[in-house]
Structure formats: structure tokens, C-alpha cells
Amino acid sequence: VQLQASGGGLVQAGGSLRLSCAASGSIFSIAGMGWYRQAPGKQRELVARISRGGRKNYADSVEGRFSISRDNAKNTVSLQMTSLEPEDTAVYSCNADAVTTDWVRGDYWGQGTLVTVSS
């Protein structure tokens, strides 16, 4: 299973960005999908996660500003980020809890995309 993320970039504080991630490969099904981020000198943290049924949870720091969505038919997950703050600067990685066609369940990660928010 491969995850390809896109959509990062440089934006001014208060601006918006949309991240997208597509899963491909020998996928039987995908349960949870999510976005995580790692800022310089910090540990990776959960940003948002969405279940196959659409249940969402967010980090307190992004609640009300970020919105996660997914398309189960296309195996994609997106993160709409608004009211961005310099503290949101990080490498954002997508994640999928997937079962392959060989019935192997695994935790898969995309390559990460850099989001930089200038003040």
C-alpha cells in the first residue's frame, strides 16, 4: 500500500491550504485514515483522524480550524486547513490503517508534505 500526499506549501498566517492523500496498491479495505504532523524539534502528533464511517477527531489545537474528509471509493483523505498559524508549521504525513488483498493489516504512511506558515 502506498500513500501519496500533496498540497503543502508556504502560506501567510490566516491563510488556508488543502492537503490531499491518495492510497494505492493491493488494498482490500481501509479503516481509519488520518493526518499527523511533526514540527522541528518536536514529536509527531495527531492532527485529525477519520474512521471509515466518517467519525472524526481532532487535536485540540486545530479544532474548529481544520476539517478532515475522505472518499472511501477513491481511497483518499483530505485536510482542509484554515486560519493557519505559524505554530502549524510542520511536515504533515497521512496515515492509513489498511488491509491488503493478501489479508495483511498494516499501518501505512505517506512521505510527508511541508506546510510553512509565515507570520
N, C-alpha and C positions, 0 to 999 in steps of 0.2 A: 504494500500500500504506500503510495507516495502522496504527499501533501504539497501543493504549490501555492504559496501566498503571494499576494501583490497588493499594491495600493499605498505603501508607505511613502514618506517624503517629508519635506520641510514646510511648515505652516506657522503662521503667526498666532500668538495667543488669542484665544477667542474664535479661532477658525475651526474648520471641520475637515475630516478625512474619512474615507471609507476603505476598510481593509476587506479583502476577499481571499478565500482559500478554497481550493478545489482538491478533492481526494480522487485518486485514480488507482487503477490496478485491479487485482483479483479480490474485489470486495463483495462479500455476501451481505453484510449489513453494518451499519454504523450506529452505535448507541449515542453516547454523549459526544459533543464537539465543543471546542472552546478556544479561547484566546488567552494567552499568558504573555507577560512582559518581563523583561529584565533590564533595569537601568544600570548604568555604570556603577560598580562597587556595591550593588545590591543583589539580593537573591531574587530568583524568578518568582513571580507572584501571579495568581489567578486574576484575570481581568473580568471575564464573563464566560459563562458556560450555558449550553442549551441541550436539553435532552431530545431524544428523537420525537417525543410527543410535544415538544415545544415549551417545556418548563425551563425557566431562565433563572439564573442567579448571577449577581454582580458583586464585584468588590465595592465596599462602602465608598471608596474614593472616586468611583466612576458612576455610581448610581444616579440616574436622572440625566446624565450627560451622554452616556454610551448606550447603544442598543444592539443586541446580537440577534441574528436571524439565520435561518438555514433553509435549504431546499433539499429535501430528502431524495427527491427524484434525480437531482443532479449531483448529490454528494458534495454540496458546497455549504460554507458557513461564512457569514459576513459580519463585520463590526462597524457600525456607523458611529463615528466619534464626533461629538460637537462640543462647543465651549472648551476647546483644548487649552490646557495649562502647561507651562514649562515643566511641571512635575510629571507630565505624561510622557516626556521624552524617554524612549526606551526602544529596545528591539522587541517587536511583537511576533509571537510564534503561535501558529494554530496547532491544534491537537485533536486527535480523533481516537475514540475507543471503538475499534473496528474488529469484525470477524471476517476472515478471508474465506474464499471458496474452498480452502482446504480445512476449514473449521478451526483455524487458529485465531485466537483472540489476542489482540495486542494493543499497545498504546503507541500511537504514531504521531510524529512531529514534522511540521514543515520547517523550512530553512530559516525562517525569521525575516522580518522586514523592519527597517529602521524608521521610526517616527521621531522627528525632531520638532519641538515646539519652541519658537523663539519668543522672547519677552518684548 
